[in-house]
Structure formats: structure tokens, C-alpha cells
Amino acid sequence: MTFALWAASAFCGLAIAIQLASIAIAIVRCRLPARDLAPPDDAPPVTIIRPVCGIDNFVEATLRSTFVLAYPRYEILFCAASARDPVVALVRSLIAEYPGIPARLLIGDERISANPKLNNVFKGWRAAANDRIVMADSNVLLPRDYVQRLLATWRPDTGMVSAPPIGSHPRGFWAQLECAFLNTYQARWQYTADTIGLGFAQGKTLFYRRSDIERAGGLCMLAAEAAEDAASTKIVRASGRRVRLVDAPFQQPLGARAGSDVWNRQVRWARLRRDSFPLFYCLEAASGAAPPLMAAMLIAIATGHSVVATASAFLVLWYGAEMLLAAISGWHLGLLYPLHAMVRDAMLPVLWFEGWRGHGFVWRGNAMSVDEGSMASN
């Protein structure tokens, strides 16, 4: 019993310390900048590729943000697989509205992989006029200094710059829950990994030098993994360089979400992480509040302390720290955040098992499998 009590205490203490340390790292990395970055004097030309598919919530706002960037030298390439896609009319309207911005809509579906997103952007990759290329998902809201912040993150040893999405503008319980997944859980851990030198890409923003990818075998090499962001990470690491994350990541406006959408998206991402980085995925079993909370309650029972008081103190510390991170970073913070975060953490063990249990998922109506090297990040 003494050893079990010692082990529970050590685990609970270590979990709390790691939780607070990761939050401290994220607070430093994710705080909104006081002012927009100015373009560098020698601003290099940049190509922004935005794959589009369907009408997402806030799609007009997110696509319009591409046209109002405060950067002097960039082109926009929108990529659609089919001219019948309902978003095509919106893209054409925006291009006509901003005639001073070099922008084109490219339509076609050249299949280089089982990954429909990769197939969609391939024509943009070939048509890009510049060596520096950003692939930005259509549901990301780009700040005016988007390109400047990507360039400012680049270092001599950098092979790619990326950024996780930050959920914003949620409507309803399930969208609030998705914010709790995206922001104070997934983004926090991604910035912690980046800070200790284990940075990995998230497909919402991928900023490369085309010449680097071509030397590694070209864009087709991104089909070697189930996820193009995971493949990019491995290509960059194999070249001896680092993936870096932009400080103060970019918003993904959510709007309304259905519970099934949130669940299916998290299962898909779990299976993709398990397929691409299985050893790191194993560590996810101990993440979230549930394991250390149970340890704290066992300690309270063994030592004769109040279980209710112990659990309450633990939850206030655990989720209060997450709320502080959201507040300082300028992220959405609803009044019911503790409820959403507790539901999230109750789901994490089930999602972890689901990640091991299956291989398939559905993305935008396409049935896929991680075993077939198929993936989507939206």
C-alpha cells in the first residue's frame, strides 16, 4: 500500500507539473503580438495556395482575408477539384472584387496519391511562380501580417514553418467543445513539443521552400505518409532541419458544429497520429485530467482526506490554468469552459482506444484509410 501511495503521489505530482509547464510555455508562445509586423525591406515573393472544397462556415471571411494581406509581393492560387463545386462561384467573385491582387483559380483533379487534398494542391504547386510557397487551408483566417510572421519564424536551420489552428467564433455546445480540443489541449501540446525541439507540422498552414521539397523528391513524396503534414515533418527532419511553429497561431472560425462532426474529426486525427507517430501516440494515454484526478482521489482515500475537497482543488488548479492560458492568449473562453474541458478529458481515453482500434475514416464524403496513405487535415 505504501508503494502504491507513493506511485500515485509521484504520478499525480508529475502530471500537474507537466500540465503547468506546458501552459507556461504556451502562454509565452501564443500571446497575441502588440502590433502587426511590417514587411521586411527585402520582402521575397511568396505564393499562397488555398485548396477549396465546399462551403464551410465563414468561408467568405477566410478566403477574403487572403486578398487584404499587408504584404507587397504575393500571388494567390485557389485550387478546386471540380468546376461544379459550390465554392467556385465565391472564389471567382472575390478575384473579380480585388483586381489588383494577382490571383487565379485552378480547376482539375490530377491524382498523384490517395489523398484528395494533395491531389487538389498539386496543380497549384506546379503553377506557383515563387520558391517560397504557403499551403493554407480555406477555413483559416489569415491576419494581415500572415506572411511576415511566417518569414520571421524562419531560421537558417528551418525546413518548414507551420501553425496549429485556434478555434474561434463557436456557436453551440459542440463547437465550444471543439475549441477545448483545438486550443488549450492540442495547440498547447504542439507548442510544448516545438519549444523542446520536437516541432511537427499541422496541415492548416505549411510554409516551404519549393526547392527543398523538390530536392527531397517533389510534392509526390508527401503521399508517403497517411498525412501530408506528417510526411512533411519527416522529410524536413530527414534533411537535418527543423519544423518551427509561428508564435500566436491563426484562427479557424468554427460556427455551429454537430456532435458527430467533432467526434469523427477527433477519431480521424487520432488514427492519423497513431499511424504517423506511434511511439508518441502511446504517451497520449496519460494526457488529460482523468488519470491524475483518479490518482489524487486514491491518495485522498488512503490518507483520510476529503475526496470532494481534493477533487475540487485539483480541478480548480488544472482547469484554472487552462483558462488563464486562453485569457492571456486572446482565445475564446466561454463561461462553461470547465464543463467543456471535462467532457473533452472524459473523451480522451475513448478516443485513444479508437485510434488503435480502426484504420478508416470519412473526409468530405470520401471513405479513406490510413493504411492507404490517404488523409485530410480540415
N, C-alpha and C positions, 0 to 999 in steps of 0.2 A: 504493500500500500504506500509505503514511504517513497519507493522509486516511482510508482505511478503518479503520486502527487508532485514529485519533483519534475517528472517529464511533462506533466500537464502545465505546471507553472512555467517551465522553460519555453514550451511551445507557445503559450499564451503571451508571455513577455516578448518573445522574438517576433511573433506576428504583429503585435501592437507597435513595436519599434520599427519594423519594416513598413507598416502602414503609414506611420507618421513621417518616416524618412522619405517615402515616395511622394507623399503630399507636399512636403517641404521642397523637394526637387521640382515638382510640377508648379508650385507657386512661383518659384524663381523663373522657370522657363515659359510659363503660359500667361504671365501678366501682360495685359494689352499695352502696346507702346504709347508713350505720351503724344507722339506726333508721327505723321506719315514719313517714311524715308524718301529722300529726294533721289532721283535717278543719278547714277554715277556720271562723271564727266565723259568717260569713255564708254557710255552705255552700249553694250553689244546688242545686235539684233537678235530677237527671240521669236520663235514660232510657238503659238499656243494651239494645241489640238484638243478639241472638245467633242468626244463622241456623244451623239444624241440618240435617244430611243424612247419614244412615248412621251406622254405629258405628265411630268412629275409635279408635285406641289411646288409652287413658287418658281416654276421653270422659267417664266419670262424674266423675273428678277435676277435669277442666277445667270442666265445667258446674257442679259443686258449688261451685267457687271463686267463682262469681257470687253465691252466697247468703250468703257469710261475709265480705263486704267490710265494712271498718270505716268506713262512710260513712253518715250519718244519713238522707239523703233521696235514694233512688233507686228506680226501678222496673225490672223485667226483662221484656222481651218476647222470647220464643223464637218463631222463625218456621220452620215446616216447610211444604214444598210439598204433602205428602200425609199423610193420617192413617195410611196404611199403612207409612210409614217406620219402621224398627225402633227409631229413637232416640226416637220419640214416647212410648213407654211409660216410658222412663227420665226424660224431662223431666217427665211428669205425676207420677211418683213423687217427684222432687225438690221439685216445687212443693208436694205434699202434706206433705213432710217439714219444710218451712220455712214454716208458715202465716203467720208474722209478717212475711215479706218480700213486698211487692207484686210478684207475678209472674204472667204469663199465657202461655199457649201459643196462638199464632195459626196457623191452618192454611188454606192456599189458595195458588193459583198464578196470580196476576194478571200476565199477560205485558205488560210495558211495554218490553221490549227482547229482544235475543237472548241476554242474559246471565242465566242461571238464578239466580245468586246475587242479582243486583239485583232480579229478579222476586220472589224469596223475601222480601227485606227490605222491599219496598215497603209491604206491609200493616202492618209494624211502624212504619215511618216515619209513616204516616198515623195510626196509633193512639197514637203517643207523646204523653204528657201534658206534656212539657217541651221547652223550646227547646234545651237542651244535650243532644245525642244522641251516644252512642258506638255504633259498629258494631264488634263484637268477634267474630272467628271462633270457632267452637266448639272448636277444638283449641288455643286459647291458655289458659295457666294464669294466672289473674288473681291478683296479690298482694293482700293485704288493703288496702293503701293505693293501689290501682289508680286510683281516681277522683281522689284527692288529687294524685297525680303528674301526671295529665293536666291538672288545673286549674293546678298550679304551673308547668307549661310554657307556659301561655297568656300572651301579651303583648298590649299594645294593637294591635300590627300583625299579629297572628296570625289566620289564616283557618281553620287546621286543625292538629290535633296527631295524630301518628301514631307508630308504633314498628315496627321490623322484628322478626321472630321470632328467638329464640335457641334453637337445637336443644338438647334435654336428654334424659336418660334413654334414650340409644340402646342398641339391642341388635343386635349383629352388625356385620359389616364395612360394609355399605351404609348403615346408619344412622349409623355413625361418619363415613363419607364425607359424608353429608348435613350433619352438624354442621360439617365443614370448609368446606362451601359456605356454609351459613347464617351462621356465627358470624364466623370470622376472615377471611372474604372479603367476603361480601355486606353484612353488618351494618357491618363496618369501613369499607367504601367509602361506605355510606349516611351514616354519621355524619361522615365527612370532607366529603361534599357539603353536609350540613346546617351544619357549622361554618363553611364559607366562603360561606354564604348561598344555596346551591342545593338546599335541602331538598326532598325529594319524599316522597310518601306510600307506605306499604306496607299492603296491604289487611287485614292481620291486626288492626290497630286503627286506626279512623278516628273522630276526635272533632271534631264540627262544632257550630256553632250553626245550627239548622234555618232560622232567619230569613235567614241569609246564603245558604244554598243555595236557598231559595225565591226570594230576590231575583234569583238568577242563572238562574232558570227552573225550579227544582224538581228533585227526585231523578231525573226522566227525563233530565236533562241529563248524568247520569253515564253514560248509554248512548252518548254521542257518541264515546267512545274505546273501544278494544277492552278496556281495563282500567278498572274503576271508580275504582281508586286513581290511575291516571294522569289520568283525566278530572277527578277532584277536585283534583289538583295544578294542572292548567291553569286550572280555574275560579278557584282561590284566587289564583294568580299574576296572572290577568287582572284581578282586583279590586284589585290593588296590595298584597296582603298576602302573608304568608309561611306556608309549611308548616314546622312545627317538630317535632322528634323528642324524645320523652321520654328523659331520661338513664336509664341502666341498664334496657335493654329487657326485655321479658317472655318467659317461657319457652314453647316449644312442645314438649311431651314427644313423643318420636318412637316409642319402642318399636322393633319389628323393621321393617325395610324391605327390599324386593326391589330388585335392581339395576335392573330395568326401570322401577320406580316412580321411583327417583332420576333416572335418565336422562330419562324422559318429562317429569318435573316441570321439570327444568332446561332442556330444549328448549322447553317451553311458555313459561317465563318469558323465555327469550332472544328468542323470537318476539314476545312482548308488548312487551318493552323496545325491540326494533328497530322495531316498529310505532308505538309512542308517542313515543319519543325517539331517532330515527335518528342524529342527529349525535353524541349522547353514546354511543350504542351503538358507533359506529365506533371510539371510543377504547378500548373493551374489548379490541380485538385485541391491544393491547400489555400487557394485565394478566396477572398470574400470573408464576411464576418462569421459565417456559421461555424467553422471548425474552432476558431479561438473562443467564440462565445460559449460553445459547449464545454470547452476546457475550463473556462472561467467559472461556469456553473458547477462543474465537478469539484473544483477547488473549494468553492463556497460550501458545498455539501460536506466535503471531507473536513473542513476546518470549523464548521459550525456557524458560518456567517449566513446572512440572509441571501437567498438565491435571487429574490426580486431586486434587492438593492444592488447586488453585484452585477446582475444583468443590466440593470438600468444605467449604472455608472459606465459599464463597458460600452453600451450603445451610444450614450451621450458623447463619450470620447471618440469612438470610431466614426460615427456619422457627423458629429460636430466638426471634426477635422475636415471631412469631405465637403461640408457646407462652406467652411472657411475658404477652401480652395476655389469652389465655384464662385463665391462672392468676390474674392480678390481678382480672379481671372476674368470677371465680367461675363461668366456663363449664366445660362438660365438657372434660376434657383426658385422653385415653387414652394409654396407653404407646406405641401405634403411630401417634400423631398425625403424625409426619413422613411415614410411608407414605401415610396418608390424604390429606394435603395435597399430596404429589407426584402421586398419582393424580388428584386434583382439578385440579391445574395442567396435567397432561397432557391432561385432557378439555376444558379451556377453549378452546383453538383450534378443536377439532372442534365444540364447542357454538356457538361464534361463527359458524362457517360454516353450521351447521344453522339458526341464527337467520335468516340471509339466504335459505336455500335453500327454505323452505316457509312456509306460512301456517296450516295446520291443526294441531289437537291434540285430544286426548280428555280430558275432565274429568268424573269420576264417571259414566262411561258415555255422556256427551254429546259427539258429534262437533261441533267448533266450528272457526271460522276467525277470525283477527284481522281479515280483510277484512270480516267481517260484524258487527264490533263486539261480538263475544262473548268472554267471558272468565271466568276463575275464579282466585282467589288461593290456595286451600287447597293 
